[in-house]
Amino acid sequence: MDNGDLIKCLRTCNSRLPRWFRFASFPISGIACCLAIVACSSDIRGISTNYRFDAAVPIEVEMPAGALYISQQFYQPKFQSRALHRGIDIKGPAGTPVLAAAPGKVIASYYEPLYGNRIKIDHGFDANGVRVHTKYYHLKNRMSRIGDRVARGEQIGTMGSTGALGAAVHLHFETHRQLPLANVDAVDPHLMWVGGKGKVTCFRRDLRYSARQIRMTYPTPCW
């Protein structure tokens, strides 16, 4: 969260607190302030946090006004071949619908201690013969089972905080590409949107999407 995001969040939280507890008139501890910011960020839309200063390839991100706040970006440090944060974190209220980012087949749906309830979707091969997967972590509920065919925008679960890394309610969303006979590589989701590089694209039921290329729409509703 950069300074502009922080100011917006503090103002929003401040307006919702009782008059006697406003930041402007009542001293509050750093811990309580941070907790207030975390709670506030679940209602923020239309903005995203910055990439880390040492990210190898930061991307300029355009957020639709109704898209939930991205609280952490993909992170691959400079001069390293593997990402340390292999997706993006989307903050939202518990129970927010989680949507399939593209049509495909559910190939994993289970609970495990680190990432909690998780789902993996196989979207098939793109025009270059690369297999594309998406992953959805920390779900409160899983609504899709292995073998299910899901459409773009179909609800597959709800946002939660399950697993050891799910301390705050959020969706950890990953996109992966796999060449034949090669390892699976995590790629920055901002390279995969329907609208183009860095252009977060909300799902709309009234639009038709090309089946020629595998591109993603935002995995939570835009309001």
N, C-alpha and C positions, 0 to 999 in steps of 0.2 A: 504494500500500500504506500503510494508516494504522498508527498505533502498535501497535494490538492485533494486526494482521496480521503486523507486523514481529517482535513478540515471539514469536508462535506459530511463525513461520518460523525464527527464530534458534534456538529451543528444539529444533525438529525437526531442523534441520541439525546442531546441536550434539550431539544424541544419536546421530547417524549417523557422526560423525567419530571417528578414533582417539583414545584417551584423551589422548595427549600433544599432540593438536592441538585440544582443546576450547577454545571461546572463553573459558571461565572461567579457564583456567590458562595460556593461551598467547596473547601479543599477536599480532594479525593486522592486516595493512594494510587500509585502507579499500577498496581495489580488490578484494582477495581476499574481503573480507567481502561486497561487493556481488555478486561472482560466485557466492558460496555461496548467497546469498539467491535469485538468479535460478535456480540449479539446484534449490533447495528448492521454489520456487513451482510447479514442474511437477508436484509431487505433492500440492499443496494442493487441497482440495475444500470446498465448502459455504460459501465466503465470496467477497466481491467487494471491490475497492478502492472508495474514495470518488470522487465526481465532483470535478473541479477546483473550487476556491473561486469562480471567476468564471464557472461554467457558467450558461447562461441558465435552463435548467429542469432542475435536479437531481431525480432520482427515487429514492425509497426502494426499495431492491432486496431482495427475499427470495430466498435461494438454497437449493435443495434440498441435503441433506447430501452427496449423491453427485456434484453438479455441479462440474466443473473450475473453478478459480479465474479470475475475470475480473480481469485485471491493468490494463486501461485502459478507461475508460467513453467513451461518446459525448460529444463536446465541441463545443458551439456557444457561443462567448462571448456575454455580454450585449451587446445593442445591435448584434449582427451577424446578417445574414440567412442566412448559410451556415455549415455546420459545418466545423470544422477537422480534427476526428477523426470520420470519418463512420460509425463503427461501434463495436463492442466487440472487445477482444483477449482471447482465451481461452488461458491457458497450459496446456500438457500435455506429456507425453512424445512424442518423435518417433515417428511411426507411429500415433498415436491415430486411430481412425476418425473421419472427418468425415461427418456425416449431413445429408441434405436436411431443411431445417427445415419444409417443407410440400410437398405434392405439386405437380408442375409439369413443365415442359419445359426441358431444358438448351439455352440459346441462345448460350452462349460457353464455351469450354474451351480454354485456350491458356497459353503461357508468355510473360511479358514482363519486362524487366529490373527494374522497380521493385517490383512485387508478386509476382513469380515465377509459379508455377503458380496459375491462378485459374479459377474456375467461376462462371457466372451462370445462375440459374434464373428463368424466367418462371412466376409462379403464377397468371396470368390476372387477371381483374377481380373486385374485391370488390363488395359489395352497393351501394356508392355509385358504381360505374363507374370506380373507380381501379385502374390496373394495378399489380401488386405484383411486385417482383423481390427476390431475395436474391443476395449475392455472398460468395464464400469465397476468401480470399487466402493466399499463402505455403504452399500445399500441397506436401507432399513428392511425392505421386503423385496424378494425376488418373485416376479410374476411370470417369468419365462423359464421353461425347462429345456434340457438338452434335446435337440432334435426339432424344436419349434422353428417354424419359418416366420420371420417377423418382417413387417413392412417399415419403410422409413417413417419415422414419427410415431410408431406404435409404442405404447407404454410397456416397458419391460420390468419396471420396479419403481421404488420410491427412494428418495434421498434420505440418508441416515448417517450414523456415526459408528458403525460396527467395526470391530477389529482394533488392534492395538494402535494403529496409525490413524484411527478415526476419532480423535479426541473431540474435535468440533464437527458439527454437521456439515458435510460437503460431499460432492461427487468428485472422485478422482477418475478422470477420463483419459484413456490412452488410445493412440492409433499406431498400428504396427504394419510393416511391410516385410514380405518374405520372398526372396528369389528362390527358384527351384534349387534344391540341394544346398541351401545356404541357411545361416542362422536368421532368426527373426530379429529385425531391428525396429526399435521404437523411433517414431518420427514425430516431429512437432505437429500437433493437431492443426496449428495455424497454417500449415502448408496444404491442408486437405479440405478446406471449406468449399462448398459449391460456388460461392461468390468469388473465390480466388484467394491468393496468398494474403493472410492477415485479415481477411474480411469475414468475420463471424457471420454465419448465415442462419437465420431462424427458420424452422420448419413451418411451412404453410400448406394447409390441406387443399387450397384452391390452385396450387401450382403443380405442373408436371415436371418431373426431373429426368434428365437424360440418363439412359441406361448404358450409354457407351463408355462412360468413365465413372470410377468409384470416387465420389466426393461426399463430404459430410455436411450434415446440418446439425445445429446446436442440440446437445443431448438433454436439454431441459426446455420447457415451454417459454416463449417470450410473450409477456403481457404488457 
